[in-house]
C-alpha cells in the first residue's frame, strides 16, 4: 500500500505517520530520530526528559532543558535532518523556557495539549517552527483557532485530535471512557466533525490544516485510506492523516513483521 506524503506548510514528511509523544524517557532521540529517518514525523516528549541527568533531583529545570537540547540535536542527527517535533503539556513547569530551548535547538514542530496553548503563536513568532494544539472535539478545535486568530492572526499549522482511546491527558469524562459504545464516541466521528469545521478556516485563510487522528489507530486496517474514507470523510484530502502506535519494546518489535503494519 502506497501512502501519500504529509505537508505541513513547507515541511514534507514522506509518510503520513506521526509517532506519539510518550513521556519520561520513552519518546526521546532514538525513537523520534528513527521514525523521522524512515520518513515519518518523530516526536520527543518534554515530560521529565532529563530524568537520567546526574543533577536531575537537585537541578530539575536545567537538567530537563539540557537534556531536551541534547535529544533534539541527536534526533536530527539520527534522522539525517528529518522532521522532529516536541510534545509539551501546557501544565508543564517552565513552559515558555522549554519552548524557547526547543526552538533554539532546531525543532521543526511543536504540539501542545493538556490545557490550552494560548500563547504558543507568540512564542514561535519570527521562526519557521510549526505549531499544533491537541484537542478532543470540534468545539475545542474551533475555540483554539478563533483564539489564535483573534490574538495573533495565526491559524494552526496542524491540529491533533485525541480520541477516547488515546493515551495521556484526554478531554473526556470517566463516564465517557467507561461507556464508549453507549456514548457513541470514536475517533472517526470526532475527526469528521473537526475536519468539517476547519474547512471554513482553510478556505478563508487559504491554508491547508492537516488533521492528525490519535487514539484507536493500531495497524494497517485502521490506516488504509479506502477504509478511512468510508468511516470518516468521503473524498478525504490526502493531507488528513493518522498516527499509529509504535512497537517500542525491542523484543516484541523483533517479532512483528513490517508487513503487519504496512501491507
C-alpha positions as CSV (number, residue, x, y, z in Angstrom):
1,X,0.0,0.0,0.0
2,X,1.5,3.4,-1.0
3,X,0.8,6.1,1.4
4,X,0.7,9.8,0.4
5,X,3.2,12.3,1.8
6,X,2.2,14.8,4.5
7,X,2.7,18.5,4.1
8,X,2.7,20.9,7.0
9,X,3.5,24.3,5.4
10,X,6.9,23.9,3.8
11,X,7.6,20.7,5.7
12,X,7.0,17.5,3.9
13,X,7.1,14.0,5.5
14,X,7.5,11.1,3.2
15,X,5.0,9.1,5.2
16,X,1.8,10.4,6.8
17,X,2.7,8.8,10.1
18,X,3.5,10.7,13.3
19,X,4.9,8.9,16.4
20,X,3.2,9.9,19.6
21,X,5.0,11.7,22.5
22,X,5.4,9.4,25.4
23,X,6.9,10.9,28.5
24,X,9.7,10.2,31.0
25,X,12.3,8.6,28.7
26,X,10.2,6.8,26.0
27,X,9.9,9.3,23.2
28,X,13.4,10.7,23.1
29,X,16.1,11.0,20.4
30,X,16.4,7.3,19.5
31,X,12.7,6.6,18.8
32,X,11.9,10.0,17.3
33,X,15.1,10.1,15.2
34,X,14.4,6.5,13.9
35,X,10.8,7.3,12.9
36,X,11.9,10.5,11.1
37,X,14.7,8.7,9.4
38,X,12.2,6.3,7.8
39,X,10.1,9.2,6.5
40,X,7.6,9.8,9.3
41,X,7.5,12.6,11.9
42,X,9.4,11.8,15.2
43,X,8.1,13.4,18.4
44,X,10.1,14.0,21.5
45,X,8.2,14.3,24.8
46,X,9.4,17.0,27.1
47,X,7.9,15.4,30.2
48,X,10.8,15.0,32.6
49,X,13.1,14.4,29.7
50,X,16.1,14.9,31.8
51,X,15.2,12.3,34.4
52,X,18.5,10.5,33.9
53,X,20.7,13.6,34.1
54,X,23.1,13.4,37.2
55,X,21.7,16.6,38.7
56,X,18.0,16.0,37.9
57,X,17.0,15.8,41.6
58,X,18.8,18.9,42.6
59,X,18.6,21.0,39.4
60,X,15.5,19.7,37.6
61,X,14.8,22.7,35.4
62,X,18.3,22.9,34.0
63,X,18.6,19.1,33.7
64,X,15.4,19.0,31.6
65,X,16.4,21.9,29.4
66,X,19.9,20.5,28.8
67,X,18.5,17.1,28.0
68,X,16.0,18.5,25.6
69,X,18.6,20.3,23.6
70,X,20.8,17.1,23.5
71,X,17.9,14.9,22.4
72,X,16.6,17.3,19.7
73,X,20.1,17.6,18.2
74,X,20.7,13.8,18.4
75,X,17.3,13.1,16.8
76,X,18.1,15.4,13.9
77,X,21.4,13.6,13.5
78,X,19.9,10.1,13.5
79,X,17.2,11.2,11.1
80,X,19.5,12.9,8.7
81,X,17.7,16.1,9.4
82,X,14.2,14.6,9.2
83,X,11.2,16.2,10.7
84,X,11.4,16.3,14.5
85,X,8.8,17.8,16.9
86,X,8.1,18.0,20.6
87,X,5.0,17.3,22.6
88,X,4.7,19.6,25.5
89,X,1.9,19.8,28.1
90,X,0.5,23.3,28.8
91,X,0.7,22.5,32.5
92,X,4.5,21.9,32.3
93,X,6.7,23.9,34.6
94,X,8.8,26.4,32.8
95,X,6.6,26.1,29.6
96,X,8.0,29.2,27.9
97,X,11.6,28.4,28.6
98,X,11.1,24.8,27.3
99,X,9.5,26.0,24.1
100,X,12.4,28.5,23.6
101,X,15.0,25.9,24.2
102,X,13.3,23.6,21.7
103,X,13.3,26.4,19.1
104,X,16.9,27.3,19.7
105,X,17.8,23.6,19.4
106,X,16.4,23.3,15.9
107,X,12.9,21.8,16.4
108,X,10.6,21.7,13.4
109,X,7.2,21.3,15.1
110,X,5.6,21.9,18.5
111,X,2.5,20.0,19.6
112,X,0.8,21.2,22.8
113,X,-2.1,19.9,24.9
114,X,-3.2,19.1,28.4
115,X,-4.6,22.6,28.5
116,X,-5.0,25.4,26.1
117,X,-1.7,26.6,24.5
118,X,-3.0,30.1,24.3
119,X,0.4,31.9,23.8
120,X,2.1,29.4,21.6
121,X,1.9,31.5,18.4
122,X,3.6,34.4,20.2
123,X,6.4,32.0,21.4
124,X,7.2,30.9,17.8
125,X,7.0,34.4,16.3
126,X,9.6,35.2,13.7
127,X,10.6,31.5,13.4
128,X,9.7,28.7,10.9
129,X,8.6,26.4,13.6
130,X,5.1,24.9,13.0
131,X,2.6,24.6,15.9
132,X,-0.4,22.5,16.6
133,X,-2.9,22.3,19.5
134,X,-4.1,18.9,20.8
135,X,-7.9,18.9,21.1
136,X,-10.6,16.3,21.6
137,X,-13.6,17.8,19.9
138,X,-14.6,20.1,17.0
139,X,-15.7,22.7,19.6
140,X,-12.1,22.6,21.0
141,X,-10.6,23.0,17.6
142,X,-12.8,26.0,16.7
143,X,-12.1,27.6,20.2
144,X,-8.3,27.4,19.8
145,X,-8.4,28.5,16.2
146,X,-10.6,31.6,17.0
147,X,-8.4,32.4,19.9
148,X,-5.1,32.3,17.9
149,X,-6.6,34.3,15.1
150,X,-8.1,36.9,17.4
151,X,-4.9,37.4,19.4
152,X,-2.1,36.7,16.9
153,X,-3.8,36.4,13.4
154,X,-2.4,32.9,13.4
155,X,-4.1,29.8,12.0
156,X,-2.9,26.4,13.4
157,X,-0.4,24.7,11.1
158,X,-1.9,21.4,12.1
159,X,-4.5,20.0,14.6
160,X,-4.0,16.8,16.6
161,X,-7.3,15.2,17.5
162,X,-7.1,12.8,20.5
163,X,-9.9,10.3,20.6
164,X,-11.1,8.5,23.7
165,X,-8.8,5.6,23.1
166,X,-5.6,7.8,23.1
167,X,-3.2,7.7,25.9
168,X,-2.3,10.6,28.1
169,X,-4.4,13.6,29.3
170,X,-7.7,13.4,27.5
171,X,-10.6,15.7,27.3
172,X,-13.2,13.1,28.2
173,X,-15.0,12.3,31.4
174,X,-14.7,8.9,33.2
175,X,-18.3,8.1,32.1
176,X,-17.3,8.8,28.5
177,X,-14.4,6.4,28.7
178,X,-16.3,3.7,30.5
179,X,-19.2,3.8,28.1
180,X,-17.7,4.4,24.7
181,X,-20.2,2.5,22.7
182,X,-23.2,3.9,24.5
183,X,-21.9,7.4,24.2
184,X,-21.0,6.8,20.5
185,X,-17.6,8.2,21.0
186,X,-14.9,7.3,18.4
187,X,-12.0,8.9,16.7
188,X,-13.7,8.6,13.3
189,X,-16.7,10.8,14.1
190,X,-14.6,13.3,16.1
191,X,-12.2,13.7,13.2
192,X,-15.1,14.1,10.7
193,X,-16.5,16.9,12.9
194,X,-13.2,18.6,13.2
195,X,-12.4,18.4,9.5
196,X,-15.8,19.8,8.6
197,X,-15.3,22.8,11.0
198,X,-11.8,23.5,9.9
199,X,-12.7,23.6,6.2
200,X,-14.1,27.1,6.8
201,X,-10.7,28.4,8.1
202,X,-8.8,26.6,5.3
203,X,-10.9,28.4,2.7
204,X,-10.9,31.8,4.4
205,X,-7.1,31.9,5.0
206,X,-6.2,29.8,2.0
207,X,-4.1,27.4,4.2
208,X,-4.2,23.6,4.4
209,X,-4.6,22.4,8.0
210,X,-3.7,18.7,8.3
211,X,-5.7,16.8,10.9
212,X,-3.9,14.1,12.9
213,X,-6.1,11.4,14.4
214,X,-4.6,10.0,17.6
215,X,-6.0,7.1,19.6
216,X,-7.6,3.8,18.4
217,X,-5.3,3.6,15.4
218,X,-3.3,0.4,15.6
219,X,-2.4,-1.2,12.3
220,X,-2.8,-1.2,8.6
221,X,-6.5,-2.0,8.8
222,X,-7.0,1.4,10.5
223,X,-4.9,3.4,8.1
224,X,-5.9,2.2,4.7
225,X,-7.4,5.2,3.0
226,X,-10.2,3.3,1.4
227,X,-11.5,2.2,4.8
228,X,-10.7,5.5,6.4
229,X,-12.7,7.3,3.7
230,X,-15.8,5.2,4.3
231,X,-15.5,5.7,8.1
232,X,-14.7,9.3,8.2
233,X,-14.9,11.6,5.2
234,X,-15.8,10.7,1.6
235,X,-13.1,12.0,-0.8
236,X,-10.9,12.8,2.1
237,X,-7.9,15.1,1.4
238,X,-4.6,13.3,1.3
239,X,-3.2,15.5,4.0
240,X,-5.7,14.3,6.5
241,X,-3.6,11.7,8.3
242,X,-3.4,9.5,11.2
243,X,-0.9,8.4,13.9
244,X,-0.2,4.8,14.9
245,X,1.1,3.1,18.0
246,X,4.8,2.3,17.9
247,X,6.2,-1.1,18.8
248,X,8.6,0.3,21.4
249,X,9.8,-2.8,23.1
250,X,12.7,-4.3,21.2
251,X,11.9,-8.0,22.0
252,X,8.3,-7.5,20.8
253,X,9.3,-5.3,17.8
254,X,11.6,-8.1,16.5
255,X,8.6,-10.4,16.4
256,X,6.5,-8.0,14.4
257,X,6.9,-8.2,10.7
258,X,6.9,-4.9,8.8
259,X,4.0,-6.2,6.7
260,X,1.8,-6.3,9.7
261,X,1.9,-2.5,9.7
262,X,2.4,-1.6,6.1
263,X,0.7,-4.1,3.8
